[in-house]
Amino acid sequence: MTIEKKGDIYISLGTKEAPKTTENFIKLVNQKFYDGILFHRVVAGFVAQAGDPQTKTKGATGEGIGNGGPGWTIKFENTPLKHEKYALGMARTQDPDSAGSQFYICLEPAHRLDGNYVVFGKVVSGMALVDKLAVGDKIVSARLIQDGRK
């Protein structure tokens, strides 16, 4: 995942632990869904969140930002993966089966989310960049590579 003016974040996906969630994420990446999307939520010591397609046209802080998705939702998967620092998780509403396209990266361990939100990967390179993510940072492109890093 390339972040404008900052660099690359490489993510390893937990395809065995969260097959439905990773399949959904891969589908969105292959459709270039994330290209141009902004990080709309960054909470210091907690998470950096992106994946709302509305940010492409409304910016990172407009009305309704944080509610957008791809037009479908996926069922919750309870995985053994934990909310460690740099874990990749699927954002959702109060309904466990409401995840679609929004994801977050844990900036610190967030074990209170374990069992309630799906972790489906982890950052394996670009941690210093993750630590500096800010509201409004743009995902220039998200692509799959086959060396296990993204």
C-alpha positions in Angstrom: 0.0 0.0 0.0 1.5 3.3 -1.1 0.8 6.4 1.0 1.1 9.7 -0.9 4.3 11.6 0.0 5.2 9.0 2.7 6.0 5.7 1.2 5.0 2.0 1.3 3.4 -0.2 3.9 3.6 -3.9 3.4 1.0 -6.2 5.0 0.9 -9.9 5.4 -2.6 -11.2 5.2 -4.0 -14.0 7.4 -5.6 -16.0 4.6 -5.8 -19.2 6.7 -7.1 -17.5 9.9 -9.6 -15.2 8.2 -10.4 -16.6 4.8 -13.6 -14.7 4.1 -12.3 -11.4 5.3 -9.0 -11.6 3.4 -11.0 -12.7 0.3 -13.1 -9.6 0.5 -10.0 -7.4 1.1 -8.2 -9.0 -1.9 -11.3 -8.5 -4.1 -11.4 -4.8 -3.2 -7.6 -4.4 -3.8 -7.9 -6.1 -7.2 -10.8 -3.7 -8.1 -8.5 -0.8 -7.1 -11.2 0.2 -4.6 -8.7 1.7 -2.1 -6.8 3.8 -4.7 -7.4 7.5 -3.7 -9.1 6.8 -0.4 -8.0 8.8 2.6 -7.3 7.9 6.2 -10.3 9.5 7.9 -9.7 8.4 11.5 -6.4 8.4 13.5 -6.6 8.0 17.2 -3.2 8.3 18.9 -2.3 5.1 20.8 -5.2 3.2 19.2 -5.8 3.0 15.4 -5.5 4.5 12.0 -8.6 3.8 9.9 -9.4 4.1 6.2 -11.6 2.4 3.6 -14.6 4.8 3.3 -15.0 5.5 -0.5 -16.7 8.8 0.3 -13.3 10.3 1.3 -12.4 10.3 -2.4 -14.9 13.1 -3.0 -15.8 14.6 0.4 -12.4 14.6 2.0 -11.4 13.0 5.3 -13.7 14.9 7.7 -16.9 15.7 5.8 -20.4 14.8 7.0 -21.1 11.1 6.9 -17.4 10.2 6.6 -16.8 6.8 8.3 -20.2 5.4 7.2 -19.3 4.4 3.6 -18.6 1.0 2.2 -18.5 -1.1 -1.0 -22.2 -1.8 -1.2 -22.1 -5.1 0.6 -21.1 -6.5 4.0 -19.4 -9.7 5.1 -20.0 -12.0 8.0 -17.9 -11.8 11.2 -15.0 -14.3 11.5 -13.7 -15.0 15.0 -10.0 -15.6 14.4 -7.1 -16.5 16.6 -5.2 -13.4 15.5 -4.9 -10.7 18.2 -4.9 -6.9 18.1 -1.2 -6.5 18.6 0.6 -3.3 17.5 0.5 -3.1 13.7 -2.4 -5.6 13.4 -4.7 -5.1 10.4 -8.4 -5.3 11.4 -11.8 -4.9 9.8 -13.9 -1.9 11.0 -17.6 -2.3 11.3 -20.7 -0.8 13.0 -22.3 -2.3 16.1 -23.5 -5.2 14.0 -20.7 -7.9 13.9 -21.8 -8.7 10.3 -21.5 -5.2 9.0 -17.8 -5.0 7.8 -17.3 -4.1 4.2 -14.3 -2.1 3.1 -13.1 -0.1 6.1 -10.0 -1.3 7.9 -7.7 -0.2 10.6 -4.1 -0.6 11.7 -3.5 -0.8 15.4 -1.0 1.8 16.6 -0.7 0.0 19.9 -2.0 -3.3 21.2 -5.8 -3.1 21.5 -6.7 -6.5 23.1 -10.1 -5.2 24.3 -11.1 -5.6 20.6 -10.0 -9.3 20.5 -13.0 -11.6 19.7 -15.2 -8.6 18.7 -13.4 -7.4 15.6 -11.7 -9.4 12.9 -7.9 -9.2 12.7 -6.9 -10.4 9.2 -3.3 -9.4 8.8 -0.3 -7.4 10.1 2.1 -4.8 8.9 5.5 -6.4 8.2 7.3 -3.4 6.7 6.7 0.4 6.9 6.0 0.5 10.7 7.7 4.0 11.0 5.3 5.3 8.3 2.3 3.8 10.1 3.4 5.6 13.3 3.2 8.9 11.4 -0.2 8.3 9.7 -2.5 11.3 9.9 -6.1 12.1 9.0 -6.1 13.0 5.3 -3.2 10.8 4.3 -4.0 9.3 0.9 -3.7 5.7 -0.3 -2.2 6.2 -3.8 -2.5 2.5 -4.5 -3.0 -0.9 -2.9 -1.7 -3.9 -4.8 -1.1 -7.6 -4.1 2.3 -9.0 -4.4 3.2 -12.6 -4.0 6.2 -12.5 -1.8 4.1 -12.5 1.4 4.8 -8.8 2.2 1.5 -7.2 1.1 
